[in-house]
Amino acid sequence: MNGSKIKEEEEEEKTLKPSSIQLFQSTIAKISVAQICQSIGFTSFQTSALESFSNIATRYLETLAKSASLSANSSGRTECNLFDVIQAIEDMNSIRGFVGATNMKKSLLKSGVLKEIRSFVRFVDEIPFAKPIPRRNLKKSLVLSRVEDQVQRFSHIPAWLPSLPDVSTYKKIQKEERIGFNEVEKDRGVVDCSVEKNVNVEKKESFFLPVKRPKVKFKFGLNSNLGVNVELGTRNGVCRGGKRVSCHDLSEEDDIKSFKRKR
Amino acid sequence: MNHQPSHEGRQDDDSALSDFLASLMDYTPTIPDELVEHYVAKSGFQCPDVRLIRLVAVATQKFIAEVATDALQHCKARQASVVKDKRDKQQKDKRLTLTMEDLSKALHEYGVNMKHQEYFADNPSSGVDPVSREE
């Protein structure tokens, strides 16, 4: 019984419904919006009004972030900086207008919007959120794994690229040398990493697919022999006794190639 | 014609700005950092700096506060116009309620067109309210 209970709990954690996550987010947003409204002088609210207001607030937040990241991306960066954020805030405020919006040559640091925000921070009382929110540990593990990746990374690969595939896909285990795309980079003179230099012999072979690969199995149903149309992917008793083909070694392919050439 | 800022002015600006950003470290916006980070990450905003997250949070808070203030003004104005006729109702309706009507009016000025049902039965009392019926 215990085991099954634990399993159930695990499943519950895994299938933490997106709706419940959304509910959590929207509830937090609602609470903070309600706090702000209360600080301004409202004493009560219609449920629908609060819901739509918090929805609009989160949309505002998302739009702001989107436009900031867009301006960062368009100038060739992945991380946003202060200027992107100010630009985004100005964009969001441009509907109503703000002081100094007419002067296009003004530095962003002098932006009227920023001044407004500054005075807002100065004059409006600080109302911290009602309750501390637990952070998920997921982020920590993510960061850790990233750091581990970075250790294995080479200096010339930018951090934002996804990590290389598993080592076994491009590295011979017995002979310690890299083949595959690292080799390509070496030819271009990009690599400054610790690739051993006795590669000259095998350089021409380097464009082969990786040597170690998982086995690939094919199964042919008997029914094709019988001339009966059976849908693919049905693996029921009818298919039993099908022919099994597995290819696992490059050397075989080489043999075949050479055989073909001889012919 | 002279658009170029003087060097001193720029330095002043820079120092004021960095002071402001530093003050954000101590300032806790009402919208919690966690929520902001979540939504911001969802839309592709990548930034390790807490101050910028705070800046985004403060900007959003300012937006909410402004809209709420406008809604409050609408609410007060509406109440004031109604209450003249019915003094006895004044006691009942004295509390300030954030309604869809005021909110959509306030949001309209900010470029948000919010359409809402004329009659929204989320609450048994919402249909009975004579004040909102009058309009």
Interface residues (C-beta under 8 A of the other chain):
Chain A: Q25 I28 A29 S32 V33 Q35 I36 C37 S39 I40 G41 F42 T43 S44 F45 Q46 T47 S48 A49 L50 S52 F53 I56 A57 T58 Y60 L61 E62 T63 L64 A65 K66 A68 S69 A72 N73 T78 E79 C80 N81 L82 V85 I89 M92 I95 R96 N103 K105 K106 S107 L109 K110 L114 E116 I117 R118 F120 V121 V124 E126 I127 P128 F129 I133 R135
Chain B: H3 P5 R10 D13 D14 A16 L17 F20 L21 S23 L24 Y27 T28 T30 I31 P32 E34 L35 V36 H38 Y39 V40 K42 S43 G44 F45 Q46 C47 P48 L52 L55 V56 V58 A59 T60 Q61 K62 F63 I64 A65 V67 A68 T69 A71 L72 C75 R95 L96 T97 L98 T99 M100 D102 L103 L107 E109 Y110 G111 V112 M114 H116 F120 D122 N123 S126
